[in-house]
Amino acid sequence: KHKWDMIIRKGLSHLAFFPRFIECFKGIIAFIRDEGTKRLLVSSLKERGMGGLAGLIERTALPTFAAWRWGTLAKACRAAAVWLPSLAANFDSAPFVKAKDQTRFKLVLENHV
């Protein structure tokens, strides 16, 4: 299993877009995994009349990326594919501007613009 992870990782890492993609995707997943951020996001979406999108995000269980594994990336991509396009089209940065930790937020914002 670990050998296949390494083969896939090395192969993908040679694609020009992949290193930036994985950095940004991990940032987005970490942003959504944070319970406080998730609550604020869900609340903001509901206030703007997007209860369906809020519910999808609220119910999504996302894996951690402590160790890079192809299976982890695949699970996160499948989970995020359900709501990420809608969130990208409707993301409002205003509720997060004053957040203490801006690192994850900046990655999300960079990829939203």
ChimeraX commands (.cxc) that place a marker at each C-alpha (Angstrom):
marker #1 position 0.00,0.00,0.00 radius 0.5
marker #1 position 2.76,2.45,0.92 radius 0.5
marker #1 position 4.68,1.61,-2.26 radius 0.5
marker #1 position 1.64,2.47,-4.39 radius 0.5
marker #1 position 1.21,5.71,-2.45 radius 0.5
marker #1 position 4.82,6.61,-3.22 radius 0.5
marker #1 position 4.49,5.74,-6.91 radius 0.5
marker #1 position 1.30,7.78,-7.27 radius 0.5
marker #1 position 2.71,10.67,-5.26 radius 0.5
marker #1 position 5.90,10.84,-7.31 radius 0.5
marker #1 position 3.95,10.61,-10.56 radius 0.5
marker #1 position 1.51,13.35,-9.59 radius 0.5
marker #1 position 4.28,15.55,-8.22 radius 0.5
marker #1 position 5.81,15.70,-11.69 radius 0.5
marker #1 position 2.67,17.31,-13.08 radius 0.5
marker #1 position 3.13,21.08,-13.17 radius 0.5
marker #1 position -0.15,21.89,-11.43 radius 0.5
marker #1 position -0.09,19.25,-8.71 radius 0.5
marker #1 position 2.24,20.68,-6.03 radius 0.5
marker #1 position 0.21,23.90,-5.88 radius 0.5
marker #1 position -3.07,21.98,-6.10 radius 0.5
marker #1 position -2.22,19.75,-3.15 radius 0.5
marker #1 position -1.05,22.70,-1.04 radius 0.5
marker #1 position -4.26,24.63,-1.74 radius 0.5
marker #1 position -6.53,21.62,-1.38 radius 0.5
marker #1 position -4.99,20.71,1.98 radius 0.5
marker #1 position -5.50,24.32,3.09 radius 0.5
marker #1 position -9.16,24.27,2.06 radius 0.5
marker #1 position -9.76,20.93,3.80 radius 0.5
marker #1 position -8.01,22.13,6.97 radius 0.5
marker #1 position -10.08,25.33,6.85 radius 0.5
marker #1 position -13.35,23.36,6.64 radius 0.5
marker #1 position -12.24,20.76,9.22 radius 0.5
marker #1 position -11.79,23.43,11.90 radius 0.5
marker #1 position -15.00,23.23,13.95 radius 0.5
marker #1 position -15.19,26.97,14.66 radius 0.5
marker #1 position -14.65,27.82,11.00 radius 0.5
marker #1 position -17.16,25.22,9.91 radius 0.5
marker #1 position -19.82,26.58,12.31 radius 0.5
marker #1 position -19.21,30.13,11.10 radius 0.5
marker #1 position -19.33,29.07,7.45 radius 0.5
marker #1 position -22.51,27.05,7.91 radius 0.5
marker #1 position -24.16,29.90,9.82 radius 0.5
marker #1 position -23.17,32.42,7.15 radius 0.5
marker #1 position -24.51,30.23,4.35 radius 0.5
marker #1 position -27.81,29.68,6.16 radius 0.5
marker #1 position -28.20,33.42,6.75 radius 0.5
marker #1 position -27.74,33.96,3.01 radius 0.5
marker #1 position -30.44,31.41,2.15 radius 0.5
marker #1 position -28.11,28.56,1.22 radius 0.5
marker #1 position -29.30,25.97,3.71 radius 0.5
marker #1 position -28.76,23.08,1.31 radius 0.5
marker #1 position -25.11,23.92,0.77 radius 0.5
marker #1 position -24.70,24.56,4.50 radius 0.5
marker #1 position -26.18,21.14,5.27 radius 0.5
marker #1 position -23.86,19.39,2.83 radius 0.5
marker #1 position -20.81,21.00,4.39 radius 0.5
marker #1 position -22.08,20.44,7.92 radius 0.5
marker #1 position -22.55,16.70,7.34 radius 0.5
marker #1 position -19.29,16.12,5.48 radius 0.5
marker #1 position -16.63,14.21,7.39 radius 0.5
marker #1 position -13.23,15.12,5.99 radius 0.5
marker #1 position -10.05,13.13,6.61 radius 0.5
marker #1 position -6.89,14.70,7.98 radius 0.5
marker #1 position -3.75,15.04,5.91 radius 0.5
marker #1 position -1.25,14.26,8.68 radius 0.5
marker #1 position 0.50,11.84,6.35 radius 0.5
marker #1 position 0.05,12.08,2.59 radius 0.5
marker #1 position -1.68,9.02,1.27 radius 0.5
marker #1 position -3.41,8.54,-2.05 radius 0.5
marker #1 position -6.45,7.02,-0.33 radius 0.5
marker #1 position -6.74,10.06,1.95 radius 0.5
marker #1 position -6.57,12.43,-1.00 radius 0.5
marker #1 position -9.16,10.38,-2.88 radius 0.5
marker #1 position -11.57,10.43,0.10 radius 0.5
marker #1 position -11.15,14.17,0.57 radius 0.5
marker #1 position -11.68,14.84,-3.15 radius 0.5
marker #1 position -14.82,12.70,-3.25 radius 0.5
marker #1 position -16.24,14.41,-0.16 radius 0.5
marker #1 position -15.41,17.94,-1.32 radius 0.5
marker #1 position -16.62,17.36,-4.89 radius 0.5
marker #1 position -20.19,17.37,-3.58 radius 0.5
marker #1 position -20.06,20.95,-2.29 radius 0.5
marker #1 position -16.79,22.64,-3.34 radius 0.5
marker #1 position -17.98,24.02,-6.71 radius 0.5
marker #1 position -21.03,25.61,-5.05 radius 0.5
marker #1 position -18.98,26.93,-2.16 radius 0.5
marker #1 position -16.42,28.43,-4.55 radius 0.5
marker #1 position -19.19,30.20,-6.46 radius 0.5
marker #1 position -20.83,31.52,-3.27 radius 0.5
marker #1 position -17.97,31.99,-0.82 radius 0.5
marker #1 position -18.21,35.14,1.29 radius 0.5
marker #1 position -14.94,36.06,2.96 radius 0.5
marker #1 position -16.43,38.70,5.27 radius 0.5
marker #1 position -17.12,36.42,8.28 radius 0.5
marker #1 position -13.49,35.23,8.33 radius 0.5
marker #1 position -11.57,38.48,7.88 radius 0.5
marker #1 position -11.06,38.95,11.63 radius 0.5
marker #1 position -10.16,35.32,12.38 radius 0.5
marker #1 position -7.11,34.82,14.59 radius 0.5
marker #1 position -5.37,32.30,12.33 radius 0.5
marker #1 position -5.26,33.74,8.83 radius 0.5
marker #1 position -3.02,31.03,7.31 radius 0.5
marker #1 position -5.76,28.68,6.14 radius 0.5
marker #1 position -8.09,31.53,5.28 radius 0.5
marker #1 position -5.44,33.08,3.00 radius 0.5
marker #1 position -5.08,29.80,1.09 radius 0.5
marker #1 position -8.83,29.64,0.64 radius 0.5
marker #1 position -9.03,33.28,-0.39 radius 0.5
marker #1 position -6.15,32.94,-2.89 radius 0.5
marker #1 position -7.99,30.12,-4.59 radius 0.5
marker #1 position -11.33,31.86,-4.56 radius 0.5
marker #1 position -10.22,34.95,-6.44 radius 0.5
marker link #1:1,2 radius 0.2
marker link #1:2,3 radius 0.2
marker link #1:3,4 radius 0.2
marker link #1:4,5 radius 0.2
marker link #1:5,6 radius 0.2
marker link #1:6,7 radius 0.2
marker link #1:7,8 radius 0.2
marker link #1:8,9 radius 0.2
marker link #1:9,10 radius 0.2
marker link #1:10,11 radius 0.2
marker link #1:11,12 radius 0.2
marker link #1:12,13 radius 0.2
marker link #1:13,14 radius 0.2
marker link #1:14,15 radius 0.2
marker link #1:15,16 radius 0.2
marker link #1:16,17 radius 0.2
marker link #1:17,18 radius 0.2
marker link #1:18,19 radius 0.2
marker link #1:19,20 radius 0.2
marker link #1:20,21 radius 0.2
marker link #1:21,22 radius 0.2
marker link #1:22,23 radius 0.2
marker link #1:23,24 radius 0.2
marker link #1:24,25 radius 0.2
marker link #1:25,26 radius 0.2
marker link #1:26,27 radius 0.2
marker link #1:27,28 radius 0.2
marker link #1:28,29 radius 0.2
marker link #1:29,30 radius 0.2
marker link #1:30,31 radius 0.2
marker link #1:31,32 radius 0.2
marker link #1:32,33 radius 0.2
marker link #1:33,34 radius 0.2
marker link #1:34,35 radius 0.2
marker link #1:35,36 radius 0.2
marker link #1:36,37 radius 0.2
marker link #1:37,38 radius 0.2
marker link #1:38,39 radius 0.2
marker link #1:39,40 radius 0.2
marker link #1:40,41 radius 0.2
marker link #1:41,42 radius 0.2
marker link #1:42,43 radius 0.2
marker link #1:43,44 radius 0.2
marker link #1:44,45 radius 0.2
marker link #1:45,46 radius 0.2
marker link #1:46,47 radius 0.2
marker link #1:47,48 radius 0.2
marker link #1:48,49 radius 0.2
marker link #1:49,50 radius 0.2
marker link #1:50,51 radius 0.2
marker link #1:51,52 radius 0.2
marker link #1:52,53 radius 0.2
marker link #1:53,54 radius 0.2
marker link #1:54,55 radius 0.2
marker link #1:55,56 radius 0.2
marker link #1:56,57 radius 0.2
marker link #1:57,58 radius 0.2
marker link #1:58,59 radius 0.2
marker link #1:59,60 radius 0.2
marker link #1:60,61 radius 0.2
marker link #1:61,62 radius 0.2
marker link #1:62,63 radius 0.2
marker link #1:63,64 radius 0.2
marker link #1:64,65 radius 0.2
marker link #1:65,66 radius 0.2
marker link #1:66,67 radius 0.2
marker link #1:67,68 radius 0.2
marker link #1:68,69 radius 0.2
marker link #1:69,70 radius 0.2
marker link #1:70,71 radius 0.2
marker link #1:71,72 radius 0.2
marker link #1:72,73 radius 0.2
marker link #1:73,74 radius 0.2
marker link #1:74,75 radius 0.2
marker link #1:75,76 radius 0.2
marker link #1:76,77 radius 0.2
marker link #1:77,78 radius 0.2
marker link #1:78,79 radius 0.2
marker link #1:79,80 radius 0.2
marker link #1:80,81 radius 0.2
marker link #1:81,82 radius 0.2
marker link #1:82,83 radius 0.2
marker link #1:83,84 radius 0.2
marker link #1:84,85 radius 0.2
marker link #1:85,86 radius 0.2
marker link #1:86,87 radius 0.2
marker link #1:87,88 radius 0.2
marker link #1:88,89 radius 0.2
marker link #1:89,90 radius 0.2
marker link #1:90,91 radius 0.2
marker link #1:91,92 radius 0.2
marker link #1:92,93 radius 0.2
marker link #1:93,94 radius 0.2
marker link #1:94,95 radius 0.2
marker link #1:95,96 radius 0.2
marker link #1:96,97 radius 0.2
marker link #1:97,98 radius 0.2
marker link #1:98,99 radius 0.2
marker link #1:99,100 radius 0.2
marker link #1:100,101 radius 0.2
marker link #1:101,102 radius 0.2
marker link #1:102,103 radius 0.2
marker link #1:103,104 radius 0.2
marker link #1:104,105 radius 0.2
marker link #1:105,106 radius 0.2
marker link #1:106,107 radius 0.2
marker link #1:107,108 radius 0.2
marker link #1:108,109 radius 0.2
marker link #1:109,110 radius 0.2
marker link #1:110,111 radius 0.2
marker link #1:111,112 radius 0.2
marker link #1:112,113 radius 0.2
view
